[in-house]
Amino acid sequence: MLAAVALGAERAVAVAAADWPQLTMALCRSVAGGVCTPQVYRSALYEAGVTAFAAVVMVLLAIALWR
């Protein structure tokens, strides 16, 4: 079961990494709508925020799975 979870997590990360530009654009546009320009969702600060959010979600998911 742990191997299946590990393989599933690896695949999810691989897909997210491949689609990262589209994911960040979709996230920005879903939150900010027309205000979200390419300068916003391509900025380093925005990318760092999305990365930090994804890392926190992954840690919380790992904790929930552990329990």
C-alpha positions, 0 to 999 in steps of 0.5 A: 500500500505504501508503494502504491501511495508513493508511486501515486504521489510521484506521478501527481508531482510529475504531472504538476511539474509538467503543467506548472505554467498552465496551473499557475495561470489558471489559479491566478485567473480563478482568483483575480479574474481579468486583473491577472496578467502574464506579468503577475503569474510569471513573476518570481514572487507569485511562483514562490507563493504557489510553490509554498502553498503546494508544499504546505498542502503536500505536508498536510496530506502526508500528515493526514495519510500518516494518521 
